[in-house]
Amino acid sequence: MIQTLPSEAPSPAFPLARCASLSNLIGNTPLLSLRFTFRGSIRTLYAKAEYLNLTGSIKDRMALHIIQSAYCDGALRSGDTIIEATSGNTGIALAAVGRALGHPVVIYMPDWMSRERVQLIESYGATVVPVSHLEGGFLGSIERTQDHAARERTVFLPRQFDNLANPAAHCASTGPEIAAQMRSIHRPPDAFVAGVGTGGTIMGVGECLRQTNPSIKIHPVEPKESPTLSTGYKVGAHRIQGISDEFIPAILKLDQLDPVLTVSDGDSILMAQKLARTLGLGVGISSGCNFLAALIAQEQLGMDSTVVTIFCDDNKKYLSTGLFAEEPIRPGYLTPEIELLDYQVIPRA
């Protein structure tokens, strides 16, 4: 981290210059063209390799953009404490970016998230405050960030679930990158699908891709075991960390999207395991979910349709979860019918 002498105060331009430098480590990720067989036919799906970002997840894009925007509008000043509620990846991203800019970072997080997520956040010098089910879980975590901000004056709340800088990050970067990469291979996407945590990815990328193709299908994705988006309230429990929390985020506008697709968490685990064991792509559970959702969308549109999704994060954040255990195959799972063949890398266009 760039440091100044104790007697010096950073100039107002310092944080923005530092953000510009950090941007070289975030975004501009490759797009993977994945070839496989399914029910006797050879198929191709496309996935953005977001696990190659600075801290290993797509949340780096949003974290940097929110912080940069907050500097520009005066909501964040040098020395302020960054405080956020998260299920993991956003906390890791904010810890890394926040500490690179000299900010104390405090993360409130449900205590059932994987241990390695907590350890990664702490490894960046941030403080993690666990919140139990009895203390309110995810909603309780959000309430505690607000209480914390009320007690201290020098606090910045990113508010990832209702901050419009979140989808703006993906409309400005992730979406244009996908559009340019698909143009480079002359395959405009017919659909884009992504699991919903905050809703920032699906809303931002969707807005961008619809600027050139208003008829493109934009499908949010959630676990079959916990259809919060479909029902409007929390139902059941699931094992796909990072998506389908306890509420529908304010920035998610379901009336602007196509129907929600659902995927079983067990099927998602099996698919993520297959991607790693067959192709060497070490991705998280939500990436397995997104692959299967993309296949469902392709089944609806036709086997030759072009569907793009996101590989959100890497498998290192799941070492203590079911991703590294044997998962039983259940009736209706799609993964056993998929044979992964190979993949090509589409670089930044």
C-alpha positions as CSV (number, residue, x, y, z in Angstrom):
1,M,0.0,0.0,0.0
2,I,1.3,3.5,-0.8
3,Q,1.9,5.4,2.4
4,T,2.5,9.0,3.3
5,L,4.7,10.3,6.1
6,P,2.8,10.9,9.3
7,S,3.1,14.7,8.9
8,E,1.6,14.6,5.5
9,A,-2.1,14.4,4.7
10,P,-3.2,12.6,1.5
11,S,-4.2,15.0,-1.2
12,P,-7.9,14.9,-2.3
13,A,-6.7,13.3,-5.5
14,F,-4.9,10.4,-3.8
15,P,-7.9,8.1,-3.2
16,L,-9.1,8.4,-6.8
17,A,-5.6,7.9,-8.2
18,R,-5.3,4.8,-6.0
19,C,-8.7,3.5,-7.2
20,A,-7.5,4.0,-10.8
21,S,-4.4,1.9,-10.0
22,L,-6.5,-0.8,-8.3
23,S,-8.7,-1.0,-11.4
24,N,-5.9,-2.7,-13.3
25,L,-6.3,-5.7,-11.0
26,I,-10.1,-5.9,-11.3
27,G,-12.2,-6.7,-14.4
28,N,-11.2,-7.4,-18.0
29,T,-11.6,-11.1,-17.2
30,P,-11.6,-13.8,-19.9
31,L,-14.8,-15.4,-21.2
32,L,-14.8,-19.2,-21.4
33,S,-16.5,-21.1,-24.3
34,L,-17.4,-24.4,-22.7
35,R,-18.1,-27.4,-25.0
36,F,-20.0,-30.4,-23.6
37,T,-22.5,-33.1,-24.5
38,F,-26.1,-33.2,-23.1
39,R,-28.6,-35.8,-24.0
40,G,-26.8,-36.9,-27.1
41,S,-26.0,-33.4,-28.6
42,I,-22.9,-31.3,-28.5
43,R,-23.5,-27.9,-26.8
44,T,-21.7,-24.7,-26.0
45,L,-22.2,-22.3,-23.1
46,Y,-20.3,-19.1,-22.2
47,A,-19.1,-18.1,-18.8
48,K,-17.2,-15.0,-17.6
49,A,-14.3,-16.1,-15.5
50,E,-14.9,-13.7,-12.6
51,Y,-12.9,-15.8,-10.2
52,L,-9.8,-14.2,-11.8
53,N,-10.4,-10.9,-10.1
54,L,-8.2,-9.4,-7.3
55,T,-9.8,-11.4,-4.4
56,G,-11.2,-14.2,-6.5
57,S,-14.8,-13.0,-7.1
58,I,-17.0,-10.7,-9.2
59,K,-17.7,-8.6,-6.0
60,D,-14.4,-6.8,-6.6
61,R,-16.0,-4.8,-9.4
62,M,-18.8,-3.6,-7.2
63,A,-16.7,-2.9,-4.2
64,L,-14.3,-0.7,-6.2
65,H,-17.0,1.1,-8.1
66,I,-19.0,1.9,-4.9
67,I,-16.0,3.2,-3.1
68,Q,-14.9,5.3,-6.1
69,S,-18.4,6.7,-6.5
70,A,-18.5,7.5,-2.8
71,Y,-15.2,9.4,-3.0
72,C,-16.6,11.4,-5.9
73,D,-19.8,12.5,-4.2
74,G,-18.2,13.1,-0.8
75,A,-19.9,10.2,1.0
76,L,-16.5,8.6,1.8
77,R,-13.5,10.5,3.1
78,S,-10.0,9.4,3.9
79,G,-9.9,7.7,7.3
80,D,-13.6,6.7,7.4
81,T,-14.5,3.2,8.5
82,I,-16.2,1.1,5.9
83,I,-18.9,-1.1,7.4
84,E,-21.0,-3.6,5.5
85,A,-23.3,-6.7,6.0
86,T,-22.4,-9.5,3.7
87,S,-22.4,-13.3,3.2
88,G,-18.8,-13.3,2.3
89,N,-17.5,-12.2,-1.1
90,T,-18.4,-8.6,-0.8
91,G,-16.8,-8.5,2.6
92,I,-13.6,-10.0,1.2
93,A,-13.6,-7.5,-1.7
94,L,-14.3,-4.5,0.6
95,A,-11.7,-5.6,3.0
96,A,-9.0,-5.8,0.3
97,V,-10.0,-2.6,-1.5
98,G,-10.7,-0.7,1.7
99,R,-7.4,-1.6,3.3
100,A,-5.5,-0.7,0.1
101,L,-7.0,2.8,0.4
102,G,-6.2,3.0,4.2
103,H,-9.7,2.5,5.6
104,P,-10.6,0.5,8.6
105,V,-13.2,-2.1,7.6
106,V,-15.8,-3.9,9.7
107,I,-17.9,-6.7,8.3
108,Y,-21.1,-8.0,9.9
109,M,-21.8,-11.5,8.6
110,P,-24.2,-14.4,9.5
111,D,-22.2,-16.9,11.5
112,W,-23.1,-19.9,9.3
113,M,-20.9,-18.8,6.4
114,S,-17.8,-20.8,5.6
115,R,-14.9,-20.4,8.0
116,E,-12.5,-19.6,5.2
117,R,-14.6,-16.6,4.2
118,V,-14.2,-15.2,7.7
119,Q,-10.4,-16.0,7.7
120,L,-9.9,-14.3,4.3
121,I,-11.7,-11.1,5.5
122,E,-9.6,-11.1,8.6
123,S,-6.4,-11.7,6.6
124,Y,-6.9,-8.3,4.9
125,G,-6.9,-6.7,8.3
126,A,-10.7,-6.2,8.6
127,T,-12.8,-7.0,11.6
128,V,-15.6,-9.6,11.3
129,V,-18.6,-9.5,13.6
130,P,-20.6,-12.8,13.4
131,V,-24.4,-12.6,13.7
132,S,-26.4,-15.7,14.7
133,H,-29.9,-16.8,13.6
134,L,-31.2,-15.7,17.1
135,E,-29.6,-12.3,16.5
136,G,-31.4,-11.8,13.2
137,G,-29.1,-13.5,10.7
138,F,-28.7,-11.6,7.5
139,L,-31.3,-9.0,8.3
140,G,-29.8,-8.6,11.7
141,S,-26.4,-8.0,10.2
142,I,-27.8,-5.1,8.1
143,E,-29.5,-3.6,11.2
144,R,-26.2,-3.8,13.1
145,T,-24.4,-1.9,10.4
146,Q,-27.0,0.9,10.7
147,D,-26.7,0.9,14.5
148,H,-22.9,1.1,14.2
149,A,-23.2,4.0,11.8
150,A,-25.5,5.8,14.2
151,R,-23.0,5.6,17.0
152,E,-20.0,6.9,15.0
153,R,-19.7,9.9,12.7
154,T,-16.8,8.8,10.5
155,V,-18.5,5.7,8.9
156,F,-19.4,4.8,5.3
157,L,-22.1,2.2,4.6
158,P,-21.8,0.8,1.0
159,R,-25.4,-0.6,1.3
160,Q,-24.8,-3.1,-1.5
161,F,-28.4,-4.2,-1.6
162,D,-29.8,-0.8,-2.4
163,N,-26.9,1.3,-3.7
164,L,-27.4,2.0,-7.4
165,A,-23.6,2.1,-7.9
166,N,-23.8,-1.7,-7.6
167,P,-25.6,-2.4,-10.8
168,A,-23.9,0.6,-12.4
169,A,-20.5,-1.2,-11.9
170,H,-21.7,-4.1,-14.0
171,C,-23.4,-1.9,-16.6
172,A,-20.1,0.0,-17.0
173,S,-17.7,-2.9,-17.0
174,T,-19.0,-6.5,-16.9
175,G,-21.7,-6.0,-19.5
176,P,-19.6,-4.1,-22.1
177,E,-16.9,-6.7,-21.7
178,I,-19.3,-9.6,-22.4
179,A,-20.8,-7.7,-25.4
180,A,-17.3,-7.0,-26.9
181,Q,-16.1,-10.6,-26.3
182,M,-19.2,-12.1,-27.9
183,R,-18.9,-9.7,-30.9
184,S,-15.3,-10.9,-31.3
185,I,-16.6,-14.4,-32.1
186,H,-19.7,-13.2,-33.9
187,R,-22.1,-14.7,-31.4
188,P,-24.5,-12.1,-29.9
189,P,-26.0,-13.6,-26.8
190,D,-29.6,-14.7,-26.8
191,A,-29.8,-14.9,-23.0
192,F,-27.9,-14.0,-19.9
193,V,-28.4,-15.8,-16.6
194,A,-27.0,-15.2,-13.1
195,G,-27.7,-16.1,-9.5
196,V,-29.1,-13.3,-7.4
197,G,-27.4,-12.1,-4.3
198,T,-27.8,-8.3,-4.3
199,G,-29.2,-8.3,-7.9
200,G,-26.4,-6.0,-9.1
201,T,-25.0,-8.4,-11.6
202,I,-28.2,-9.4,-13.3
203,M,-29.6,-5.8,-13.4
204,G,-26.4,-4.1,-14.5
205,V,-25.3,-6.7,-17.2
206,G,-29.0,-7.0,-18.3
207,E,-29.3,-3.2,-18.8
208,C,-26.1,-3.1,-20.9
209,L,-26.9,-6.1,-23.1
210,R,-30.5,-4.9,-23.7
211,Q,-29.1,-1.6,-25.2
212,T,-28.0,-3.6,-28.3
213,N,-30.6,-6.4,-28.1
214,P,-33.9,-5.5,-26.5
215,S,-35.2,-9.0,-27.0
216,I,-32.4,-10.8,-25.1
217,K,-33.6,-13.0,-22.2
218,I,-32.3,-11.9,-18.8
219,H,-33.0,-14.6,-16.2
220,P,-32.3,-14.3,-12.5
221,V,-31.4,-17.6,-10.8
222,E,-32.1,-18.9,-7.3
223,P,-31.9,-22.3,-5.4
224,K,-34.8,-24.7,-5.8
225,E,-34.7,-25.3,-2.1
226,S,-35.2,-21.7,-1.2
227,P,-37.3,-19.9,-3.8
228,T,-37.2,-16.4,-2.2
229,L,-37.6,-14.5,-5.5
230,S,-40.4,-16.7,-6.7
231,T,-42.4,-16.6,-3.5
232,G,-41.6,-13.0,-2.3
233,Y,-40.4,-14.2,1.1
234,K,-37.8,-16.5,2.7
235,V,-38.5,-20.2,2.2
236,G,-36.3,-23.1,3.3
237,A,-32.5,-23.3,3.5
238,H,-29.9,-24.0,0.9
239,R,-26.1,-24.4,0.4
240,I,-25.3,-22.0,-2.4
241,Q,-23.6,-19.2,-0.4
242,G,-23.8,-15.7,-1.8
243,I,-27.3,-16.0,-3.5
244,S,-30.9,-16.1,-2.2
245,D,-30.5,-14.4,1.1
246,E,-33.4,-13.6,3.4
247,F,-35.1,-10.9,1.4
248,I,-35.5,-9.5,-2.1
249,P,-33.0,-6.7,-2.6
250,A,-34.2,-3.2,-3.4
251,I,-32.1,-2.9,-6.5
252,L,-33.6,-6.1,-8.0
253,K,-36.5,-5.2,-10.3
254,L,-38.1,-8.6,-11.1
255,D,-40.7,-6.9,-13.4
256,Q,-37.8,-5.9,-15.7
257,L,-36.5,-9.4,-16.0
258,D,-37.5,-12.7,-17.5
259,P,-38.8,-15.6,-15.3
260,V,-36.7,-16.8,-12.4
261,L,-34.8,-20.1,-13.0
262,T,-34.3,-22.5,-10.2
263,V,-31.5,-25.0,-9.6
264,S,-31.0,-27.5,-6.8
265,D,-28.0,-26.9,-4.5
266,G,-27.0,-30.5,-4.7
267,D,-26.9,-30.4,-8.5
268,S,-24.9,-27.1,-8.3
269,I,-22.3,-28.8,-6.0
270,L,-22.0,-31.7,-8.4
271,M,-21.6,-29.4,-11.4
272,A,-18.9,-27.3,-9.7
273,Q,-17.1,-30.5,-8.7
274,K,-17.3,-31.7,-12.4
275,L,-15.9,-28.4,-13.7
276,A,-12.9,-28.7,-11.4
277,R,-12.3,-32.4,-11.8
278,T,-12.8,-32.5,-15.6
279,L,-11.6,-29.2,-16.9
280,G,-9.5,-27.8,-14.0
281,L,-11.8,-24.9,-13.4
282,G,-11.8,-24.4,-9.7
283,V,-15.1,-22.5,-9.2
284,G,-17.6,-22.1,-6.4
285,I,-21.0,-23.7,-5.9
286,S,-22.8,-20.7,-7.4
287,S,-20.8,-21.1,-10.6
288,G,-22.1,-24.7,-10.9
289,C,-25.6,-23.3,-10.3
290,N,-25.1,-20.7,-13.0
291,F,-23.9,-23.3,-15.5
292,L,-27.0,-25.4,-15.0
293,A,-29.3,-22.4,-15.2
294,A,-27.6,-21.4,-18.5
295,L,-28.3,-24.9,-19.8
296,I,-32.0,-24.7,-18.7
297,A,-32.3,-21.3,-20.6
298,Q,-30.7,-22.9,-23.6
299,E,-33.1,-25.8,-23.5
300,Q,-36.0,-23.2,-23.6
301,L,-34.5,-21.3,-26.5
302,G,-33.0,-24.1,-28.5
303,M,-29.8,-26.1,-28.4
304,D,-28.0,-23.8,-30.8
305,S,-28.9,-20.6,-28.8
306,T,-26.1,-18.5,-27.3
307,V,-26.4,-18.2,-23.5
308,V,-23.9,-16.4,-21.3
309,T,-23.4,-16.7,-17.5
310,I,-20.9,-15.9,-14.7
311,F,-18.4,-18.0,-12.9
312,C,-18.7,-15.8,-9.8
313,D,-15.8,-17.0,-7.5
314,D,-13.2,-19.6,-6.9
315,N,-13.5,-22.9,-4.9
316,K,-10.9,-21.8,-2.3
317,K,-13.8,-20.1,-0.4
318,Y,-15.6,-23.4,0.1
319,L,-12.9,-25.7,1.5
320,S,-15.0,-26.5,4.6
321,T,-18.3,-26.9,2.7
322,G,-20.2,-29.6,0.9
323,L,-18.2,-28.7,-2.3
324,F,-15.4,-30.9,-0.9
325,A,-17.6,-33.8,0.1
326,E,-19.3,-36.6,-1.8
327,E,-22.7,-35.4,-3.0
328,P,-25.5,-37.9,-3.7
329,I,-27.1,-37.9,-7.1
330,R,-30.8,-37.4,-6.9
331,P,-33.6,-37.8,-9.5
332,G,-34.0,-34.8,-11.8
333,Y,-30.4,-33.7,-11.5
334,L,-28.8,-32.5,-14.8
335,T,-25.1,-32.9,-14.0
336,P,-25.0,-36.7,-14.5
337,E,-26.3,-36.1,-18.1
338,I,-23.5,-33.6,-18.9
339,E,-20.1,-34.7,-20.2
340,L,-17.7,-31.8,-20.3
341,L,-15.4,-31.9,-23.3
342,D,-13.1,-28.8,-23.4
343,Y,-13.1,-25.0,-23.3
344,Q,-11.6,-22.1,-25.2
345,V,-10.6,-18.8,-23.7
346,I,-11.9,-15.6,-25.3
347,P,-9.7,-12.8,-24.1
348,R,-10.6,-9.2,-23.6
349,A,-11.8,-7.9,-26.9
